[in-house]
Amino acid sequence: MRLVSSQEMQEMDRLAIEEVGIPGAVLMENAARGAARVFMEHFDPDEGSSVGIICGRGNNGGDGYVMARYFHGLGMRIVVVVLSSLDRISGDALLNLNVIRRMGLEVLEAAGPEEWATCRDRIGNCDHLVDAILGTGLKSSVSGYYRQVIEEINRLGKPVTAVDIPSGLNADTGQVMGVSIKADLTVTFGFPKPGQIVFPGPEYVGRLARIDIGIPRMVSDRVPCRYRLTEPDDFKHLLGPERRDIHKGTRGHLLVLAGSPGKTGAATLTALGALRAGAGLVTVGVPASLNPILESKLTEAMTLPLPETADGTLSLESEEKIRQSLDAKTALAIGPGLSTHPETVELVRRIIEATTIPVVVDADGVNALAGNPELLSHAKGRIILTPHPGEMARLAGIRNSEVQSDRIGIAGAFARKYGCCLVLKGARTLIAEPGGEIWFNPTGNPALASGGTGDVLTGILAGFLARGWPVNLSGVAAVYLHGLAADLLSEEIGQVGILAGELPEAVPGLMSAIGAGEWPLTNLAPHVDLYQPL
């Protein structure tokens, strides 16, 4: 599903109005009528319920006026509060404000704190509230009078429906601009926005529904698509029936370079993830002293004992043997549990730079690139990095807080600059491509906040690459299925106590279900409800 930035949505509106000739009032009517419909279906209010609609000065407020008209027609009691002098309302918003005033609906003017104080009790006595204060174009922090109003609305504890986006939430980043309405339901117009998907945005959005407001396809297609919310249809074609004469050699051969003393589990989980993703053959390269442990842990994967340092980590002496092994491989996964021993770090850098097959770089592989990400620009093969926020911060030379405050911008800029695919893990994992496209993953839950789950993801992703899947869709599909496995297990046993080693077991069944078009399992993942305008 396509996501659009606030600027992209504004451009679509402009093209629809100025070049196609659809009046802005028509788009506003479609949006607000759809929002009223979703409100009624979601809350199923009793006849005669009261709704307080708090409106700002712009078109977001205009949507609120149209909703007031529809609610009134359904027999609901309406109170409209305008956070501005009425003589400052203009355009399509003014058109619809005048309509409800002529209809006799109650409109209260609250241009400042004193007037708001007289309206607050009226609003507080309503059964439901509609936030039509600020729209998706917000770029600066909310302060002063509007901040007071938003804080007091939140304290009322009433069910709140946000028009297009909760007031105070940045539509492009998901960051709270000082303060934000905390909605139970958000009805967005045209297309969902990135800030409604990436955290902390979802904590303020509540349930998200999208209204098709009637912007023609010819218009939306003219605005470049940079953001997508992953859906099973995006990679379903890769999971269809295979030839009956297939054999292990045609499903690829993955080499995993992982493990160090105390971290053989990382190597094991990566291998299991790859095998459950359907890789035909998996070989795990580990320090020689750890080989007996891996041989006892892994039955289906092969092992490759490699020269090691005095500390039991991979040494530079293993480089030649690794290069020879890579000749027959179709993909490489490097990093889980490797350690940051200086000699091992140098080995990792050399292998990444020289390898011609697709490479998944995770954990200590990512750490090995910290301070030297330029190496990625010289790599001969396609590279996928899978950092968590802390590793991303080290890689980019910034603070963790900077990563989390601008996940979309940081991931996108890094992928473009260094020509790699970047999987930035966390709630709503992002997959950024070097061409600028960013995928937002909707699956997963706190069950993944457990050691080893990232190693499983690395294995699944590398397994898909080994099978010859496209690099971008390997990342998209792996992240989606990894999160969906956690969603499925959480439905069965709860989110606490799920083991990383249990995730690979769920992957084959999920791949089969999606490949066959059996969608019920995918309902476990959060989704965006779509409503047509008519």
Secondary structure, 3 states (H helix, E strand, C coil): CEECCHHHHHHHHHHHHHHHCCCHHHHHHHHHHHHHHHHHHHHCCCCCCEEEEEECCCHHHHHHHHHHHHHHHCCCEEEEEECCCHHHCCHHHHHHHHHHHHCCCEEEECCCHHHHHHHHHHHHCCCEEEEECCCCCCCCCCCHHHHHHHHHHHHHCCCEEEECCCCCECCCCCCECCCCCCCCEEEEECCCCHHHHCCCHHHHHCEEEEECCCCCHHHHCCCCCCEEECCHHHCHHHHCCCCCCCCHHHHCEEEEECCCCCCHHHHHHHHHHHHHCCCCEEEEEEEHHHHHHHHHHCCCCEEEEECECCCCCECHHHHHHHHHHHCCCCEEEECCCCCCCHHHHHHHHHHHHHCCCCEEECCHHHHHHCCCCCHHHHCCCCEEECCCHHHHHHHHCCCHHHHHHCHHHHHHHHHHHHCCEEEECCCCCEEECCCCCEEECCCCCHHHCCCCHHHHHHHHHHHHHHCCCCHHHHHHHHHHHHHHHHHHHHHHHCCCCCCHHHHHHHHHHHHHHHHCCCHHHHHHCCCCEEECCC
